[in-house]
Amino acid sequence: MKIFTFHKKNRSIVFVFVLMVSIAIIVVIANIESMLQARVNHSNAMQVVTKGVAEPLIPTSSPDFFIEYRLERDKIRSERSDLLRESIKSAKNDDSRNQAQDTVLKMIGEKQKEAEMESLIKSRGFADALVFIRENSVNVVIKTTSLSHEEVIQVADVITRVSGVKAENISISAKP
């Protein structure tokens, strides 16, 4: 019986560890997104955020923000996915297993929607775009120096059609 108790403790410890690491990854993702959003006016349906002119030009040899962010986002998602898969394997009951599987499916769906929206935005003539889906909102960062009102409306239309999020819950930013 002591061996069974020992294994039970190990499972609990592994589950708590997986849970803590998952929470840490979620906090890291939230911090990255908050750094990207310079300022958002929640009273305005869509606000375009641009960097000031006094900002120094980025040399062409420096790493691209959009590429680096995608790599970091993929790395975090991969780590989170691995933790969830481990959680699925070691789940004690069907509820835990189903919850972890639902989370994995949700992550996959968000990733597909983000990729689709980024591609559609780029097809509108923009050099690059990053899309971040949250529960009831979407944040977009577009690689451009500025956005016209018409461009903001075009981007918001793409986001609304693909994600189903209302225009007032979409934040669109420009980043050169």
Contacts in CASP RR format, 6 or more apart in sequence:
PFRMAT RR
TARGET T0000
AUTHOR 0000-0000-0000
METHOD contacts of the structure
MODEL  1
MKIFTFHKKNRSIVFVFVLMVSIAIIVVIANIESMLQARVNHSNAMQVVT
KGVAEPLIPTSSPDFFIEYRLERDKIRSERSDLLRESIKSAKNDDSRNQA
QDTVLKMIGEKQKEAEMESLIKSRGFADALVFIRENSVNVVIKTTSLSHE
EVIQVADVITRVSGVKAENISISAKP
11 90 0 8 1.000
11 92 0 8 1.000
14 86 0 8 1.000
14 90 0 8 1.000
15 87 0 8 1.000
15 90 0 8 1.000
15 92 0 8 1.000
18 83 0 8 1.000
18 86 0 8 1.000
18 87 0 8 1.000
18 90 0 8 1.000
19 87 0 8 1.000
21 79 0 8 1.000
21 83 0 8 1.000
22 80 0 8 1.000
22 83 0 8 1.000
22 84 0 8 1.000
22 87 0 8 1.000
25 76 0 8 1.000
25 79 0 8 1.000
25 80 0 8 1.000
25 83 0 8 1.000
26 80 0 8 1.000
28 76 0 8 1.000
29 73 0 8 1.000
29 76 0 8 1.000
32 69 0 8 1.000
32 72 0 8 1.000
32 73 0 8 1.000
33 132 0 8 1.000
33 134 0 8 1.000
33 139 0 8 1.000
36 69 0 8 1.000
36 130 0 8 1.000
36 132 0 8 1.000
36 139 0 8 1.000
36 141 0 8 1.000
36 173 0 8 1.000
37 49 0 8 1.000
37 139 0 8 1.000
37 171 0 8 1.000
37 173 0 8 1.000
38 49 0 8 1.000
38 51 0 8 1.000
38 173 0 8 1.000
39 49 0 8 1.000
40 47 0 8 1.000
40 49 0 8 1.000
40 171 0 8 1.000
41 47 0 8 1.000
45 167 0 8 1.000
45 168 0 8 1.000
45 170 0 8 1.000
46 152 0 8 1.000
46 153 0 8 1.000
46 156 0 8 1.000
46 167 0 8 1.000
46 168 0 8 1.000
46 170 0 8 1.000
46 171 0 8 1.000
46 172 0 8 1.000
47 171 0 8 1.000
47 172 0 8 1.000
48 146 0 8 1.000
48 147 0 8 1.000
48 152 0 8 1.000
48 172 0 8 1.000
48 173 0 8 1.000
48 174 0 8 1.000
49 171 0 8 1.000
49 172 0 8 1.000
49 173 0 8 1.000
49 174 0 8 1.000
50 145 0 8 1.000
50 146 0 8 1.000
50 147 0 8 1.000
50 173 0 8 1.000
50 174 0 8 1.000
51 174 0 8 1.000
51 175 0 8 1.000
51 176 0 8 1.000
58 176 0 8 1.000
64 128 0 8 1.000
65 175 0 8 1.000
66 128 0 8 1.000
66 129 0 8 1.000
66 130 0 8 1.000
66 141 0 8 1.000
66 143 0 8 1.000
69 130 0 8 1.000
70 130 0 8 1.000
77 107 0 8 1.000
77 111 0 8 1.000
80 107 0 8 1.000
81 104 0 8 1.000
81 107 0 8 1.000
84 100 0 8 1.000
84 103 0 8 1.000
84 104 0 8 1.000
84 107 0 8 1.000
85 104 0 8 1.000
87 96 0 8 1.000
87 100 0 8 1.000
88 97 0 8 1.000
88 100 0 8 1.000
88 101 0 8 1.000
88 104 0 8 1.000
91 97 0 8 1.000
91 100 0 8 1.000
110 133 0 8 1.000
113 131 0 8 1.000
113 133 0 8 1.000
113 162 0 8 1.000
113 163 0 8 1.000
114 131 0 8 1.000
114 132 0 8 1.000
114 133 0 8 1.000
116 162 0 8 1.000
117 129 0 8 1.000
117 131 0 8 1.000
117 138 0 8 1.000
117 140 0 8 1.000
117 158 0 8 1.000
117 159 0 8 1.000
117 162 0 8 1.000
117 163 0 8 1.000
118 128 0 8 1.000
118 129 0 8 1.000
118 130 0 8 1.000
118 131 0 8 1.000
120 158 0 8 1.000
120 162 0 8 1.000
121 129 0 8 1.000
121 131 0 8 1.000
121 140 0 8 1.000
121 142 0 8 1.000
121 155 0 8 1.000
121 158 0 8 1.000
122 128 0 8 1.000
122 129 0 8 1.000
124 151 0 8 1.000
124 154 0 8 1.000
124 155 0 8 1.000
124 158 0 8 1.000
126 142 0 8 1.000
126 143 0 8 1.000
126 144 0 8 1.000
127 143 0 8 1.000
127 144 0 8 1.000
128 142 0 8 1.000
128 143 0 8 1.000
129 140 0 8 1.000
129 141 0 8 1.000
129 142 0 8 1.000
129 143 0 8 1.000
129 155 0 8 1.000
130 140 0 8 1.000
130 141 0 8 1.000
131 138 0 8 1.000
131 139 0 8 1.000
131 140 0 8 1.000
131 159 0 8 1.000
132 138 0 8 1.000
132 139 0 8 1.000
132 140 0 8 1.000
133 163 0 8 1.000
133 165 0 8 1.000
136 165 0 8 1.000
136 169 0 8 1.000
137 165 0 8 1.000
137 169 0 8 1.000
137 170 0 8 1.000
137 171 0 8 1.000
138 159 0 8 1.000
138 163 0 8 1.000
138 165 0 8 1.000
138 169 0 8 1.000
138 170 0 8 1.000
138 171 0 8 1.000
139 170 0 8 1.000
139 171 0 8 1.000
139 173 0 8 1.000
140 155 0 8 1.000
140 159 0 8 1.000
140 170 0 8 1.000
140 171 0 8 1.000
140 172 0 8 1.000
140 173 0 8 1.000
141 173 0 8 1.000
141 174 0 8 1.000
141 175 0 8 1.000
142 155 0 8 1.000
142 172 0 8 1.000
142 173 0 8 1.000
142 174 0 8 1.000
142 175 0 8 1.000
143 175 0 8 1.000
143 176 0 8 1.000
144 174 0 8 1.000
144 175 0 8 1.000
144 176 0 8 1.000
145 174 0 8 1.000
145 176 0 8 1.000
146 174 0 8 1.000
147 155 0 8 1.000
147 172 0 8 1.000
147 174 0 8 1.000
152 172 0 8 1.000
155 172 0 8 1.000
156 167 0 8 1.000
156 170 0 8 1.000
156 172 0 8 1.000
159 165 0 8 1.000
159 170 0 8 1.000
160 166 0 8 1.000
160 167 0 8 1.000
160 170 0 8 1.000
END
